[in-house]
Amino acid sequence: MLNSAVNTLNLEEEAVLDPAIRFENPLSENSNAPKSIFLTGATGFIGAYLLDELLHKTTADIYCLIRCSDAEAGKERLKKHLDFYFLWQDSFSSRIIPIVGDLSQPLLGLVEQQFSQLASQIDVIYHNGSHLDFSVPYSVVKPTNVLGTQEILRLASLTQTKPVHFISTVVVFFSQAYSQVDQVKETDIPVFDAGLNNSYKQSKWVAEQLVRIAQERGLPACIYRPTRIMGHSQTGIYGKFNNFFLQFVKACIQLGKFPALDVELNIVPVDYCSQAIVRLSQQENSLGKAFHIVNPQPISWKKLLELIGSLGYSLKEVSYEQWVMEIKDYASSNHCEKNMLAPLPKLLNAAKVISAEKPQFDARQTIKGLAGTSIACPPIDLQLISTYFSYF
């Protein structure tokens, strides 16, 4: 039933921005040195680090859209979230301002007067919030990922035009159209393709189109496309243990065997991702560009598992077919449940996703924008993997 919905969905027809959203108001006079920043997705993984980076690299108050009963509950939720990542500092508390709302609702869940008032206060917008669930249909994620983006663009247009920094993803290029492409450039615009076969890819593709339409109407906006984001490079802290990639790696460790996959993996630590986005966003010549937040030194699947094996895990490479057969036997003995692994169908799907051929991503605009800074993506080496596994 879901496949039928995918086949009949016309994403090009979805990519329509409300014609009432125009960018005819003057640019915020504080856009280069913002006094007030609006951030969505602050209670997510990347969002926590974006919030922390904005607190450290600006003097602005950060208005955080958050679903909660009231502002006090919102502040407490943000505090607990930052505490989990060891990011909370009491000295920043007064600059974190929760906005009780909902990205999936018209006007972000605010009444019109609140929405207008917020529009008059904000100088810059960082739109990071999204509904990340690969298992549900497009119609479920559309209100947050697509219509929510439209409301962000509406907010950016009112009273004063506010630059928008949109956090997208490289998966908008994971389709048949790019299966034979060696390298995707930052200047490439993701084309429509029926091979965008899950709701997250679809909704982020449509959201990017809305941002591009807004750019054509005069909005100064940047698009950032991170690759797979993992824990902090120094602490290893990572809060998404249900991540399909980690579940797949864990299954290989539990089984003592990993499938032979001829693929390269691109992984970036979350601190590099957040630092790069904020730094690039603060450069006036970044406006209108897209940036790939990727690791310039990808690692092969086999090399990654060899590094993990060097930490003391007994791991043997076997054929993909043998691995599938053995993980099925493992699951039939209830080992998956006992060892808190994902259900067998999810593990098999993870293997399929990870083994799929993907294009390489050029990041010359990102590299140029970060030149002369100390911000550099660490290699995926034994030191980084050891840091991650120490935390795990």
Secondary structure, 3 states (H helix, E strand, C coil): CHHHHHHHCCHHHHCCCCCCCCCCCCECCCCCCCCEEEEECCCCHHHHHHHHHHHHHCCCEEEEEECCCCHHHHHHHHHHHHHHCCCCCHHHHHHEEEEECCCCCHHHHCCHHHHHHHHHHCCEEEECCCCCCCCCCHHHHHHHHHHHHHHHHHHHHCCCECCEEEECCHHHHCCHHHCCCCEECCCCCCCCCCCCCCHHHHHHHHHHHHHHHHHHCCCCEEEEEECEEECCCCCCCCCCCCCHHHHHHHHHHHHCEEECCCCEECEEEHHHHHHHHHHHHCCHHHCCCEEEECCCCCEEHHHHHHHHHCCCCCCEEECHHHHHHHHHHHHHCCHHHHCCCCCHHHHHHHHHHHHCCCCEECCHHHHHHHCCCCCCCCCCCHHHHHHHHHHC
